[in-house]
Each structure stands twice: as C-alpha cells, then as structure tokens.
Amino acid sequence: MGAQILFSFVTYILISAFTPGPGNILAFNTMTNFGWKKGKPLYLGIFTGYFFVQTLCAFFIFGFEHVINPIIIALTYAGAIYILWLAYQIVISKPDKQTSEKQPSFWTGFVLQIVNVKIFLLGITSLTGYIMPYYSSLSMFLFFEMIIATIGTLATLTWIFFGGLFHKTYFKHFRVINIILALFLLQCAVALLLT
C-alpha cells in the first residue's frame, strides 16, 4: 500500500468520522444535557459499539461477502426507526436540572452503533476500496478496522468536548438546540432510507 492510498484512506475515515451522524449527535446532546459523569455509560456504549461494528465488518469482508447486503438492508430500516426514536427523545428532553428523566445508558449507545448503518458502510467501504487490493488476511482487516474505530471514537470525543463547551448555552436555549439536533437526526434517517 502506497503513501497516496494510505493518505486517501485516512482522509476518507476522518471526514466520515467527524461529520454529524447519530452517534456524534447523541453524544453531543448527552454531554450538553447530562455532562461527562452522568453521560459516561452512554459514551462507553458508543465507543464499544464502534469497535464491535468494525470487528464485524472485518469478519464479513474476510469470509461472508454474500451475507452483507441482506444485513445492511435490514440495518438500514432498523437504524432509521431507531434514529427517529432518538430524535423524538431529544426533542422532548429537558436539561438534567429540570427533569428526572432516565439517565443515559451503555446499552443505548451500544445499540445505536449496532444499527448505525453509517459506520457499517464506513468499515465495509474502507476495506473493500482501500485495503482489499493490498491485503487479504483477517489480521490486516482487523488492524485497519481498529484504526477506523479509534478515529471514530476520537471524533465522538470531539463532539462530547464541544457539548461540554456549550453546556451553559444549552441550559438557556435547550428547546431550540434540541429541535436542531433532532432535525439533524431526522436528516440522518431520511438519508439512510434514500440511499
């Protein structure tokens, strides 16, 4: 693998990981709404889910290419429904000081990543487009998928950081911010169904 291909691979991963997606938006909203300490279980679920999904992608590409399409189709619809549910939850949520709503959980973050078609497509596209022409071993597929998951986790941490910066602003304007974040999620769900 040449330097130009590696540069293209990393550029593709960075752009895909840092753009708004369901995991990043939920992490941002959770940070603004609950803070780091109360949101930590959800963040760990998102991170764990990211690594889990990328590991699945490596195994699928390595030996089960014919199984990928039906799974992606099912995940697309499940993901769209789950993202719409998250958008609704964000719209009705209030800052932690004003409500006793359910605390963010590990499983909410983990399940979001399992149905997050964006990161499945990221892992599969990256392997098939950039890695398979040069490597064919499962260990190399896993290695590159762990790079993807690490960059994705760093991207989500960046969204969490900005959620922390906007924490005070969120308490003043939570309704408007929640509607904007929910609209971003709605756009994610529509984009899933249109692709």
matplotlib code that plots the C-alpha trace (Angstrom):
import matplotlib.pyplot as plt

x = [0.0, 1.5, 1.5, -1.1, -3.6, -2.9, -3.4, -6.7, -7.8, -7.1, -8.8, -11.9, -12.1, -11.5, -14.2, -16.7, -16.0, -16.2, -19.3, -22.6, -24.1, -26.4, -23.6, -21.9, -25.2, -26.4, -23.0, -23.2, -26.7, -26.0, -23.0, -24.9, -27.9, -26.2, -22.5, -19.5, -20.0, -23.7, -23.2, -20.2, -22.1, -23.6, -20.3, -18.7, -21.6, -21.0, -17.2, -17.7, -20.3, -18.0, -15.2, -17.7, -19.2, -15.8, -14.8, -17.9, -17.1, -13.7, -15.2, -17.9, -15.4, -13.0, -15.4, -19.0, -19.3, -22.5, -24.2, -23.5, -26.3, -29.3, -27.8, -27.2, -30.8, -32.3, -30.0, -31.0, -34.6, -33.9, -31.4, -33.9, -36.5, -34.1, -32.7, -36.3, -37.0, -33.8, -34.8, -38.1, -36.4, -34.1, -37.0, -38.9, -35.8, -35.0, -31.8, -30.9, -31.6, -35.2, -36.2, -35.7, -35.6, -33.9, -30.1, -28.1, -27.1, -24.4, -26.9, -28.5, -25.1, -24.2, -27.4, -27.2, -23.9, -25.3, -28.0, -25.8, -25.5, -23.1, -20.3, -21.1, -20.8, -17.7, -16.0, -17.1, -16.3, -12.9, -11.9, -13.2, -12.0, -8.6, -7.4, -8.5, -6.5, -3.3, -4.1, -6.3, -5.6, -8.1, -5.4, -4.8, -8.6, -9.0, -5.9, -7.4, -10.9, -9.4, -7.8, -11.3, -12.9, -10.2, -10.6, -14.4, -14.0, -11.8, -14.4, -17.1, -14.9, -14.6, -18.4, -18.5, -15.9, -18.0, -21.1, -19.3, -18.3, -22.0, -23.3, -24.3, -25.7, -27.7, -29.5, -30.6, -31.7, -32.3, -35.6, -34.1, -30.9, -32.9, -35.0, -31.9, -30.2, -33.5, -33.6, -30.0, -31.1, -34.2, -31.9, -29.7, -32.8, -34.1, -30.6, -30.5, -33.8, -32.9, -29.5]
y = [0.0, 3.3, 6.6, 8.1, 5.3, 5.4, 9.2, 8.7, 6.1, 8.3, 11.3, 9.3, 8.0, 11.4, 13.1, 10.3, 10.0, 13.7, 14.6, 14.6, 11.1, 9.5, 8.6, 12.0, 13.9, 11.7, 12.1, 15.9, 16.1, 13.8, 15.9, 19.2, 17.6, 15.4, 16.2, 13.9, 12.0, 11.0, 10.5, 8.3, 5.0, 6.1, 7.2, 3.9, 2.2, 4.2, 3.5, -0.2, -0.4, 1.3, -1.2, -4.1, -3.0, -2.5, -6.0, -7.4, -5.6, -7.2, -10.7, -10.0, -8.8, -11.6, -14.5, -13.6, -11.0, -12.7, -12.1, -8.4, -7.0, -8.5, -7.4, -3.9, -3.6, -4.8, -2.5, 0.4, 0.2, -0.7, 2.2, 4.7, 3.7, 3.9, 7.2, 8.6, 7.4, 9.2, 12.4, 12.2, 11.6, 14.6, 16.9, 16.0, 16.0, 18.8, 19.7, 17.4, 20.2, 20.5, 16.8, 13.4, 11.7, 8.4, 8.6, 7.8, 4.1, 2.0, -0.1, 3.0, 3.9, 0.4, -0.4, 2.9, 1.8, -1.7, -0.1, 2.8, 1.9, 4.9, 3.1, -0.3, 1.3, 3.2, 0.0, -2.0, 0.7, 1.4, -2.3, -3.0, 0.2, 0.8, -2.3, -5.4, -4.5, -4.8, -7.2, -10.3, -11.5, -11.3, -9.8, -6.9, -6.3, -6.2, -3.9, -1.3, -1.6, -0.8, 2.3, 3.2, 2.6, 4.6, 7.6, 7.3, 7.3, 10.3, 12.1, 11.3, 12.5, 15.8, 16.1, 15.4, 18.1, 20.7, 19.5, 20.4, 23.9, 24.6, 23.2, 26.6, 27.8, 24.6, 25.3, 28.7, 27.6, 23.8, 23.7, 25.3, 23.2, 20.0, 20.8, 21.5, 18.2, 16.3, 17.7, 16.5, 13.1, 13.2, 14.1, 11.0, 8.8, 10.1, 9.8, 6.2, 5.4, 7.3, 5.6]
z = [0.0, -1.1, 0.8, -1.5, -0.9, 2.9, 2.8, 0.9, 3.4, 6.4, 4.8, 4.0, 7.6, 9.1, 7.0, 7.6, 11.3, 12.2, 10.2, 12.1, 12.5, 15.0, 17.5, 17.4, 17.7, 20.6, 22.3, 21.9, 23.2, 26.1, 27.1, 27.0, 28.8, 31.4, 31.4, 31.3, 34.5, 34.0, 30.3, 30.6, 30.4, 27.1, 25.7, 26.6, 24.9, 21.7, 21.8, 22.5, 19.8, 17.3, 17.9, 17.8, 14.5, 12.9, 14.0, 12.5, 9.2, 9.1, 9.6, 7.0, 4.4, 5.2, 4.6, 4.3, 1.5, 0.2, 3.6, 3.8, 1.6, 3.4, 6.7, 5.5, 4.2, 7.5, 9.5, 7.3, 8.3, 11.9, 12.0, 10.5, 13.1, 16.0, 14.8, 14.6, 18.1, 19.3, 17.5, 19.3, 22.7, 22.1, 21.2, 24.4, 26.7, 29.1, 30.9, 33.8, 36.3, 35.2, 34.9, 36.4, 33.0, 32.6, 32.7, 29.6, 29.5, 28.0, 26.0, 24.4, 23.0, 22.1, 20.3, 18.4, 16.9, 16.1, 13.9, 12.7, 9.1, 8.6, 10.5, 8.8, 5.4, 6.5, 7.6, 4.5, 2.0, 3.6, 3.5, 0.0, -1.5, 0.1, 1.9, -0.1, -3.1, -1.0, 1.9, 2.3, 5.8, 8.6, 10.9, 8.5, 8.1, 11.9, 12.1, 9.7, 11.2, 14.7, 13.1, 11.8, 15.2, 17.0, 14.7, 15.1, 18.9, 18.8, 16.6, 19.1, 21.9, 20.0, 19.8, 23.5, 24.1, 22.2, 24.0, 27.2, 25.8, 25.0, 28.3, 29.8, 26.5, 26.3, 29.6, 28.3, 24.9, 25.2, 23.3, 20.2, 20.4, 20.9, 17.8, 15.7, 16.9, 16.2, 12.7, 12.1, 13.2, 11.0, 8.1, 9.0, 9.0, 5.7, 4.1, 5.2, 3.5, 0.3, -0.3]

ax = plt.figure().add_subplot(projection="3d")
ax.plot(x, y, z, "-o")
ax.set_aspect("equal")
plt.show()
